[in-house]
């Protein structure tokens, strides 16, 4: 609700009369003349006063100056500043009212002030962190290659190498075809030659691969990794305020396409869990995909949380490089295909987030990382 202010605030401070030296001189002169005329109009019974009055006439001008000069000094030293100060306070109060949010709930933005010093964010990667899905992606690509009569096959060893080098489906295929040759397919009798034809082929292949992958997810093949749902629930349960910090802003940053990412999240997490998230970004929301830090820098900006207080959970080296490039602390929950990678730059490394007796990391520990209260653990 917008604060309307009291009646006194709306009207501003009471206006004080503005005095000037000229005005003071004029008032004093008029008062002097009134006294002089009054003395002249007295009856004859007061004749005894006249000699004294007459004797004071030579000193009239001097007396007038003695009275008026201090009055002028007092006017400039005290009266005018009081008037200006009153006006300044009124303007200041008016500006403060104009800067207050209008409408409903105000947007919470990080401004660098002390009030925001305990705000923090927790950002999840999708594939490999929320679900262990890389093997499903590989199977979907190979199924798509067969369907379009493309004579390529990605084995597990090569795909692990490829996925940890290039983020996103279209960039993977563009890199692979550039290294091994653009293939012929059922889309045309010969390989594409122009840039336009190549991009058209990539988009068609990726769309079909996404559909195949969705069918796998819909069939219940994929499962949420241990500890993900627990950690989301713990993070939201952290109490707001206090020196230790409260619940974080939650986000997901995936290198997958938006349609694929949202489909997976809807099917695995469900609407009730997704309502806990403040932001979801996918590979087609940015120009440059991981390991470029663009997606994490965008998340920091949109969440209104500085990068230093945004903890990222990743599973691969390219994800770690993207988070560190955005100046964010990053922990790793490795998968069988990424456990051999060099994660020495990560803040902590786990085989999984864990549930029950196998819990390896908690929301409070991640909050401590975000707020600078924790050194490395879990390595």
N, C-alpha and C positions, 0 to 999 in steps of 0.2 A: 504494500500500500504506500502511496506517495505521501510523504509528510507535508501537511498543509501549513504548519506553523501557527503560532498564536496571532491574535489580532494585532498585538504590539509589533510582532515581527513583520506581518504583512504590510503594516503602515510605515514601518521604519521608525527610527528614533525621532522623538519630538523635535520639531524645528525650533532652533533658538534664533532670536532676532539678530540680524547682521548689523554691526555697528561699524561706522567709518569715522575717520578723523573729522571729515567735513561735517558729518551729521552731529557729532559731539559738539563741535564749535558752534554750530547753529543753535542747538538746544540751549547751551550755556548762555549764548548771547541773548536769546529770547528771554530766558529766565532773568538775566541781569536787567533787561529793559523793563520787565514786568515789575521788578522790585523798585526800580527807579521811578516809574510812573506812580506806583503805589505811594511812595514817599511824598511825591509832589502833590498828590491828591489828599493828603492828611489835613484835618481842620487846624485852625490857628492855635488850639490848645497845645499842639505838639510843636510849637515854634521853638521850644528849647532844644529840640533835637537838631534843627537846621544848621546851627553853626558847626556842629560836629560833622554833619553830612557835607556841608560846604567845604569843611577843612579837609575832607577825604577825597574831594574831586581830583586834586593834582596826582593822587596816588591810584586813581581808578584804572588807568591803562596797565600800570605795573601789577596791580592786584589781579587784574583779569588774566595777564600772562602767567602769573604764578599759579593760578587755578587751572588754566587751560592746558599748559604744557604737560604737567603730570597726567592730566586726563587723556591727552593724546598718546602719551607713552603707554599708559595702562590699556588703552584701546587696542593698540597694535600688539602689545605683548600678551594680553590675556583674552580679550573678547574675540578677536578674529580667529586665533587658533582654535578656540572652543567651537566656534561655528563650523570651521573647516573639518575638525575632528568628527563632529556630529554627522556631517554630510558623508564623510569617508566611511564611517561605520554603517550608515544606511545603505550605501552602495555595496559594501562588502557582504552584508546580510542578504541583499537582493541577489548577488552573484551566486552565493552558496545555495540559495533556494533554486535558482535556475539550473545548477549542476546536479541536483538530485535526480535519480532515475524516475522516469515517467512510465506509467502503465503498470503491468503486473510485476512478476518476479524479476529482479535485476540480474543481469548477466554477471557472473563472477569472473573477473579477469585478474591475472597476476600483474601487479604494478610495481613489484620490488619493495613494497613497504613491509614493516614488521608484521602486520596482521596476516600476511600471506606466507610467512616464513615457515610454517608447518604444513603447508599444502604439498602433496606429492602425488605421483602417478605411477600406476602399475600397467605395463604394456606387454601383451602376449603376442608372439608370433602364432600363426595358425597351424599350418602343416608341420608336423614334427614336434610341436609343443602341445597344442590342444588335442591333436590326434596324431597317431603314428601312421601317416598316410603315404609316405614316399613310395613304398612298394606298390600301392594301388595306383599311383600316378604312372609308374613305369609300366604296369600291366595295361593301363588305359592307352598309353602312347603306342605300345606294341599292337594292341587290338585295332587301333585306328590305322596304323601303317598297313596292316593286313587288309583292312576293309577297302582302302584306297589303292591297293596293289603297289605299295611302295616297298621296295626290297631292302628295308632297313630294320634292324632289331637291336634294341638296347638291352644288353645283359645287366645283371645286378651290379657287377664291378664297375662297368663303364658309367652306368646311371648314377652311382654314388659319387663318382668323380665329377660328372657333369653337373649334378644338382648342387654340389658344393663349390662350383665355379661360377655358374650362371643362375640367376634368379628369374622365375617366370617362364611359362611354357613357350610362348612365341620367341623370346630371346634364346631359349635353349635350342629350338629347332633352327632358328636363323644361324646360330653359331655352328651347329652340327652340319647343316647343309653347306655352309660356307667352307667348312673344313673337308667334307667328304663328297661334295658335289650335290647340286640341286637335282632331285630325283624326277623321273617320269612317274606318272600316276594315272589313275582312271579319270582324273580331272582333265587330262589332255594327252595328246599323242607324244608330246615331247616336253622336256623340262622347261619351266618358265625362264625367260631370258630378260625381260624388262623388269625394272623395279616394281612397277605397278602390278605385274602378273605375279611376282614373287610374294608381295604383300597380300594379294588376294588369295594365293594358295595357303599361306601361313594362317590367315584368318579362318579359312574354311576348315583346315586340319584341326586347328585349336578348338573351334566350335564343336566339332564332332568328338574330339577327345574329351571335352568337358561333359558332353552328354553321356558318354560311356562311363566316365568317372562318377557322375551323379547316379547312374543306375547301380553302380557298386555300393555307393553310400546308402542309397534307398533300400538296398537289399540287406542292410545290417552288417556289412562286411567290416566297416570301420568302427572303432570304439574310442571313447574319450580316454586319454592317458591318465594313469593314476595321479591323484592329488590336485587335478585342475579344478574340479568342482569344489573341493574342500577349500582351496586357496581363495577362490572367488568369494565364497561364503565368509571366510575369515576376514578378508579385506573389507567387505562391506559392514562387518560387525564391529570393526574398530571404532571406538567412541570418538566423536568429534571434539575438537578443542583440546586444551591442555598442552603441556610442554612436550609431550611425547608425539603429538600429531594424531590426526583422526583417520577416517576412511579415505582412501585414495580415489582419484579419478581413474576409471578403468578404460582401457582401449585394446583393440586388436589391430595389428598391422601385418597384413599378409602380402606375399609376393604374387599370389594367385589372382585370377580375374575376379572382379566383383561378384559376378553371377555364381561362380564356382564357390567362392568363399562364403557368401551368404547362404547358399544352399547347404553346404556342409554344416555351418553353424546352426541353421534352423533345425536340421535333422538330428544333430548330435547334442546340442545344448538346449534347444527349445526356447520358446519365446520368454518364458518366466526367467530363465537365467540370463538371456540376452538383454533384458531390461535393466540389468545391473551395469551395463556398459555405456559409457558416455560417448564413445567414438569408435567407428570401425572403418579402417582404410584398407584398400586393396591395390594390387599392382597397377591397375588402370586409372588410379587416382593421381598418379605421379608420372613425370616424364622419364625419370631414371629409376630403375629397380635395384633392389639389393644386389651387390654390397654398397651401392650408393646410399648415403644417409638421408636422402630426400624425404622418404616416407616417415622416418622418425622425427626429423626436424619439423615436418608439417604437423605431426601429432602433438608435439610440444607447443607449437603455436596455437593450434585449435583448442587444445585443452586448457591453455592459459597457465601451464606449469613449466618452470624452467627445466632445461635438459638435465641439469645436475641433480634434480630431484625426481627424475623419471626413470624408474627401474624397468629394464627390458628383460624378458625371458625368451631366450632363443635356443635353438638346437644345433645350429651349424656355424661353420666358420664365416660364411658370407653374411649371416645374420649378425654375428658378433662384430664383424667389421663395419656393418651399417650402423649398429648402435654406438660403437666407439667413435665412428665418424661424426655422429650427432652429439658427441660429448655426454653420452648417457652411460651410467653403470649398467652392466649386463651380467646376468647369470645364465648358465647353460644347463639344460636338461638334455643330455645326449641321447641319441638313438643308436641302434646297432650299426647303421651306415655312417655315423659321424664320430664314433668314439675314438677313432684313431687320429683325429684332427688336433691341431695345436690350439688349445684354449688357455694358454698361460696368461693372456691379457684379460680374461674374464674375471669378474669379481669373485665368482664361485662356480663350481662345476658339480653337477649331480647326475646320477643315472636316471632319476625321475624325481618328481615332486613328492610323491609318496602319500599313502593313506594309512590310517590305523597305526600299528606298531612300526610301520616302515616309513613314517614321515621324515623327510630329509630337509625340508625348509618350510617356515611358517610366514604368515603375513606380517607378523611383528618383526621378524628378522629382515624382511624386505623393506619395511618401513625404516628400520635402523640404517640400512644401506642408503636409502634415499635422503635421510636427514643427517647423514654423516656421523652416525653414532656407532658404526660397526666397521671393523676391519674385515679382511677376507675370512671366509669360512667355507667349508665344503670342498676345498680343493684336494 
